[in-house]
Each structure stands twice: as structure tokens, then as C-alpha cells.
């Protein structure tokens, strides 16, 4: 498995849906999430919602936190949010909303830091 405490768990994803799951080094209920995106030429992200999903077994995943990018966060092209008191061993992202204007891609990346 991909054991981690700090890592990029979603790298340049351009569609909605889940990322590959990663196993934490030590199960943790305190996680900081930093999400960012890039926009292709003449393309603007108009809505972005990212869920952090977790599992105890690595089989069934449940939404632990959801973050809707504000207008200011979309302008900055980044956001940070936190998860507490929900210990899990496996995590993944789920981009539930990704809308844009323009013909090029919006590419989303997410990094996490888990505290033990």
C-alpha cells in the first residue's frame, strides 16, 4: 500500500470522481487538507467541491469532510480545511463538483498531513 503521513493524494485530476486511496502510516483522526488547482488558457474554475473520504478497512469509503471553494479561494486557486475526531486508516479524495468556463482543463491537486 501507499503508507503516508504527509503526501499528495490527488495530482492534477481534471474530472469529478475519486482518487486512488492511500493508507496512513498510523490511523489518524486529525488531518489537514491543502487543495489547489491550475487553469488552462482562457479557462476559469466556477465551482469546486472536494470531499475527503475515509475507511477503516480500505473497502468501504465514507465522506468525512466536504469543502466548497469560496469565490476568494477560487481566485487564489487554493484552500485549506481540517478534519478532527474521525479516525481512519485509509483516505482518498472525491471531487464531487468541478465546473468551468472555457475549453481547457482545470487540474486539481490535494495534499494531506495527518497527525498522530
C-alpha positions in Angstrom: 0.0 0.0 0.0 0.9 3.7 -0.1 1.7 4.4 3.5 1.7 8.1 4.3 1.7 10.8 6.9 2.2 13.7 4.6 1.6 13.3 0.8 -0.1 14.5 -2.3 -3.1 12.2 -2.7 -4.6 13.7 -5.8 -2.3 15.1 -8.5 -3.7 17.1 -11.4 -7.2 15.4 -11.6 -9.3 17.0 -14.3 -12.6 15.2 -13.8 -15.0 14.6 -10.9 -14.7 11.3 -9.0 -12.5 9.6 -6.5 -8.7 9.4 -6.4 -6.6 6.3 -5.5 -6.9 5.5 -1.8 -3.8 5.8 0.4 -3.1 4.1 3.8 -2.0 6.3 6.6 1.2 5.2 8.5 -0.7 5.5 11.7 -4.5 5.7 11.8 -5.4 9.3 12.4 -8.5 11.4 13.1 -6.7 14.7 12.7 -5.9 15.6 9.1 -5.1 18.9 7.4 -6.1 19.1 3.7 -4.5 21.6 1.3 -6.2 21.7 -2.1 -5.2 23.7 -5.2 -5.8 23.9 -8.9 -4.5 25.2 -12.1 -6.5 26.5 -15.0 -5.7 26.1 -18.7 -5.5 29.1 -21.0 -8.8 31.1 -21.2 -10.4 28.7 -18.7 -11.9 29.7 -15.3 -13.0 27.4 -12.5 -16.5 28.4 -11.5 -17.3 25.8 -8.8 -15.2 23.2 -7.0 -16.2 20.9 -4.1 -13.8 18.3 -2.7 -14.7 15.6 -0.2 -12.2 13.8 1.9 -13.3 10.2 2.3 -12.1 7.6 4.8 -12.3 3.9 5.6 -11.2 1.6 8.4 -10.9 -1.4 6.1 -10.0 0.1 2.8 -13.1 -1.4 1.3 -16.0 0.9 2.1 -15.5 4.7 2.0 -17.5 7.5 3.7 -17.4 11.2 3.4 -15.5 12.7 6.4 -15.4 16.3 5.3 -16.6 18.4 2.4 -15.1 21.7 1.2 -16.8 24.1 -1.2 -14.3 26.6 -2.6 -15.4 30.2 -1.9 -15.1 32.9 -4.5 -11.9 34.1 -2.8 -10.4 30.6 -2.7 -11.2 30.1 -6.4 -9.4 33.5 -7.1 -6.4 32.3 -5.0 -6.7 28.8 -6.6 -6.1 27.2 -3.2 -7.9 26.3 0.1 -7.1 24.6 3.4 -9.5 22.7 5.6 -9.2 20.4 8.6 -10.7 17.1 9.9 -10.8 16.2 13.6 -12.2 13.4 15.7 -12.8 10.9 12.8 -10.0 8.3 13.0 -9.5 6.3 9.8 -6.7 4.2 8.3 -7.4 4.9 4.6 -8.1 8.2 2.8 -9.0 9.4 -0.6 -10.4 12.5 -2.3 -13.6 12.7 -4.2 -14.2 15.7 -6.4 -17.9 16.0 -6.3 -18.3 19.3 -8.3 -15.9 20.7 -10.9 -17.3 23.3 -13.3 -15.5 25.7 -15.5 -15.8 28.1 -18.4 -13.5 27.7 -21.4 -12.3 24.7 -23.3 -9.2 23.8 -21.4 -8.8 21.8 -18.2 -8.9 22.7 -14.5 -6.4 20.4 -12.8 -6.9 19.7 -9.1 -4.3 18.6 -6.6 -4.7 17.7 -2.9 -2.1 17.1 -0.2 -2.7 16.0 3.3 -0.9 16.0 6.6 -2.1 13.5 9.3 -1.3 13.9 13.0 -0.9 11.0 15.3 
